[in-house]
Amino acid sequence: MHLPALARSELEKHHIETGLYGHSFNCPKTGLDSTSETNKTSLMRKLWKEIVGSLPSKETLRGHSDSSFRGEGYIQCCVGVRLCDMYSNQELAEVHFMYDRKTFVRLHYSLCEYGKFNSPGLGRGRPRSTTPEVQEKILEAVNMTSSISTRRVALQVNVPYTTVWRLLKEYQLYPYHLQRVQALSPADYPARVRFCQWFLQQCGVNPNFPALVLFTDEAQFTRDGITNFHNQHVWAYENPRATFPSHHQVRFSLNMWAGIIGDRLVGPHVLVNRLTGQSYTNFLENTLPHVLEATPLINRQHIHFLHDGAPTHFSRTTRRYLDRRFPDRWIGRCGPIAWPPRSPDLNPLDFYLWGHLKSLVYSCPVPDL
């Protein structure tokens, strides 16, 4: 029986006063011991009276009856010994509905025979069928191959897979999903470290520097989209044979550009599907200034433009324009500040924005543009 904190402290205080710890029934406060049946009966009567005296009043119990005290063994004991003179008929009816006579009979028997509320082996189910050797084999199999399935472990050890699940849960082992990350080459790590060190140095000089960086990126939205079938279900009494159409013969896509500066979203803006260096330069020269009109002028004068190393961003016309528009203040491939390749986690649009937008767009089928 698991008692709430207040009940446990009160009963432990009573146990200390009466010496009722362990299995013995000697009670120096009452002057009786459990050597005879007569003394045991008298001791039980006095013991119940003393437990009643150490419990909170009726008002305290009523204040907790709808929260943590309800359903606990502590209420069962309180009601069992004080029901005659402390509760109304309506309250007794509610107690009788919640707790039957067997509950109090079991408590009385446990106190008489064992001197405590929980008797050894009572209500604990059948004993474990797994031996320590089997448990060691299960844990060893998981330690050798952390990605092994519970059913394969069960076949190796010759136990039910539910036993494997229960044992791993008892040892606080949980199955975690793999996470896809960008593959990196050995030469990518030093470049990423250098870029992060430069960024931190700029933050040390100007704490407001991250709000002056215009993070930009493009993303393509297609008709098929991205569907996570692992988390999509259809609840029904029978299998509805639900389907999700994909690989359409009639296809379409949309190429989107967006930016983030400070706490503001710039755009989004629709680009041509086949983006080239010239079309990207036309967008930077003719469209981007209008898109940035909502940005304060003082910030526009000190913007650091950032884009990744896509082929269209690396064209000569694009780099020449960025050198004129953002001298020594643009980040990219072969720019004044080198962008580390294969680093989508350093761009908030790749890290969060596009994934969030696509989850909203593809939450329902997209029939057309």
N, C-alpha and C positions, 0 to 999 in steps of 0.2 A: 504494500500500500504506500503510495507516494503522498505525503502530507504537504500542504502549503507551508511557507516559511514561518508564519506566525503560529500555526498549529504545531509545527515541529519544535519550535523554541519553547512553547508552553509545556508540551509533553516531556521534552528533555529536562526542563526544570523540575517537573514532577518526578521523573525517574531519578534525578540526583538526590532529591529530598528523601525518597523512599528506598533507594538502593535497588531499583528495579531493572538495572542493566543486566544483560546476559540472560541466561536461562533459569537462574535461581528465583525463588519466590519469597525469599526472606525479606521482611519489611520491618526494620527497626522502629519506624514511626508508629506502627500499630502493635508491635510486640508479638506478632504471630509469625509462624513459618509454615512451610508446606509439607510438613512431615506426616500430617494426618488429614483425612478427608474433612473432618469437622473444622479443623483450623483453616483448611483451604477454602471452604465455603464462607467462613466468617471473614477471611482475608479478602475474598473477592468482593463481598459486600462493602467492606470498608474501602477497598481499592476503588470501586466505582464512585463512592461518595467523594473521595479525595480527588479523583479525576474531574468530577463535576465542579469542585471548588477551584480547581486550577484553570478552568476554561473561561473564555470571555462570556460576557453577559448576553442576554437575548438580543439587545439592541445592536451589539457588535456583530453578532451572527446575521441578524436581519440585514444590516448594512452591506454584508459581503455575500449574501445568498445568491445574488444574480451574477457574481463575477467569479473570482478564482476559487471561492470556497465550495461552490456547487459541484457536486459529483465527487468530492474528495472524501477520503476516509474519515477526516476530522469531523465533518458534519454528521457522518454516520454515528460516530461515538457520542457526540453532543446530543443528538436527537434521542439516541437510545437510552440515555440515563436521565434526561431532563424533560422528557415529553409529557409527563403527568402534570407537572405544576408550572411549567414555563411556557407552554404553547397553547394557542387556542385550537378549537376543533378544526377550523379551516386549515390552519398550519399543519395540524396532525394529518389531515387528509392529503395535503400535498406531499408531506414526508412519506406517508404510506404508499403513495403512488410512485415515488422515486426510489425508495429503498424498501425492499421486502424483509421479511422476518429472518430469512437465511443469512442476511448480512450481519445482523446482530448476534445470531447464534454462532456464526463462524468467529466473530470477534471474541465472544465470551469463551468459546472453546480454546482459542489460541492463547488467551490470557491465562486460563486455568491450567493448560497443559505445558505451555512453553514460557510463560511470563512475558510475552511480547505480542505485538499485534500481528506480525507475520509469522506463521508457523513454518518450519523448515519444509521445503518441497511442496507447499500448498499453493496452488494456482500458478505453477511455473511450467506447466505443460510436460510433455514427455522428455526424457533425457536426450542429450545430443547423440546423434548416430555417427558423427565424425570423430575419429580419434585424433590425437595430436600429430601422429605420423601423416594422416591424410591432410590435415591443415597445413603442415609444413610443405607437402608436395604441391598443394594448390598455390601457396604463396611463392614457392620457388619457381613454378611454371610462369607466374605473372612477372616475377622479377627478371627472368631470363628473356622473356618476350613480352614487353609491355603492351603490344597491340594485339595480343592473342584474344580470341573470343572465349566467353564463358562456356559455350558448348564444347569447344575443342578441349578446354581444360577438363571439363567433366568427362569426356571420352578418355583422356589420358589417365585420369585418377580413378575412373570408374565410379563416379558418384553422380547424383542428379545435378543438373546445371543450376537449379534453384539453391542447392547447398553452396555452390560456388558463389552465387550472387550474395547470399546471406553472409558468408564468411568475409568476402571482400568489403561488404558494407560495414561489418563490425570493425574491421581494421581501417575504416575511414578511407578506403580506396574508391575512387569514382571514375567512370569513363568520360574522358574529355574528347571533343571532336578536334580533328586536325584543322589547322588554319593555313590557308593559301597565302604565300608571301612572294614578293618579287625575287626572282633568281638573280644573284649577284656574282660577278667574276672577282677573282682576287684583287685586281687593280681598282675595283670600285670602292673598296673600303677606305683607302687613304684619301680619295677625292671627297667622300662623304664627310670624313673627319675634318678636312680642311675647310669645307663649306660651313659646317656647324661651328667651328672655331671662329671663322670670320663673322658669322651672324651673331655669336655671343659677344664678340668684341664690339660690334656696332651697337648692340644693346647696352653694353657698359658705357659707351660714349654718350648715347642718346637713348634713355629708357623707352621713349616713344617710337623707336625705330620700327618695330613690327607693324605699327599702324601706317607707316609710309611705304610699305612694300605692296605693290599691286600683283597679287598672285593671279595668274591666268592659265586657262587650259581649255581644250576642246573635247567634246564627247559626242558619240554618235548614238542616236536612238533609232533602233530598227523595229520592224513589225513583230518579230519573234521575241525580242527582248530577253530578259533574264528571269528565269523561273526557278525558285527554290522548292523542289518537290519534297524535300525532307520535312518541311514545316507546313505543307498544304494538305488538308484533310477534308473529307466530306462526311459529316456525322449523319448516320441513317440506321434504321433497323435492319435493312438488307443492303447488300452491295449495289449501289446505283450505277456501277460501271461508268463513273464520271471520266471524262477525257479532257485533254487540253490540246487544242490544235496547234501545230507548229510546222516549220519548214514550208511555209506557204509558197505557192507558185508565183503569185503576184506579190512582189516585195516592194518596200519603200523604206527610206531612212531619212533622218534629219540630223544635220551636223550643227551642233550648238557650241557657242563660245560664251564663257562667263568669267568673271573676275571677282576677287575679294580684296578689299582694302580696308584695314581696320575692322570695324564691325558692320561694314556695309557690303551688300552684294551689288556688283556692277554687271548689268545685263539681266538676263541672258540675251544673246543676239544670234540670229540664224545665219550661218555661213553656207557657202556653196558646198555641195556634197563632195566634189572633187577639188579639194583645196590645194592650190599651188603656191609657190613662193610669191608670184606676182599678185595673185588675188589676196593673199594674206597681208602683203604690204599695202595694198589698196585699202584693206579694212583698217589697218593701224593708222594710215594717214588720213583717211576721210571719215571713218565711222567712230573710231575710238575717242577722238576729242569730244564728240557730241555725247557719247555714252558717259564720259567723265564729268559732264557739266554739273552734276549733282554733288560732286566732291568739292570740298572747300578749296579755294584758290591757293591758300598757303600750303596745303598738302600736295596739290598738283605740281607745284614748283619744285618739290623735293622728292617726288615719287621715284622709287626704284622698281623698274619694270622687270617682271620675272616670267619666263616661260621655259618649257622643257626643251630637250634636244631633238624634237621631231624634224624630219627632213625639210618641211616647209618653213620652219623657224630658222633653218641654217642657210637659207639662200642668201646670195650676195646682196640682192636688193633689200631684203629684210634687215640684214646686219648694217648696211649703210644707213638706212633710215633710222634705226635705233641709235646708231652712233651720233646722228645729228639731233634727234629728239631727246634722248636720254644719255648725254655724254658721261661716260664712266658710271652710269647709274642703271645699267640693265644687266640682268642675270640670265645666262643662257649658254648654249654650246658655242665655244670659241668667243665668248663675250668678255668684257672687262672683269666680270665676276663669273667664274666658270660654274656652270650647273653640273652637279654630279650625275652621271648617267644612271638610269634605272633606279630612280629614287622617288617613286610616287608618294611615299609616305611623308616626304618633306613638303608636299604641296597640299594645302587643306582641301582643294577641290577634288583631287584624286583620293585623298584620305577619307573624306566624308561626303562632300556635297553631291557628287555625281551618283554615288551609291544610294543616297537618300532620295534624290529626285527620281531615279529609275525605279525604286521600290514604290513610289507613289504613282508613277505613270503606268507601270505594269501590274498594278493591283487589280486591274480589269483589262479585258481584251481591247486591243487597239485596232479597230477596223480600217481606219484611214488616217490621213494627216489632218 
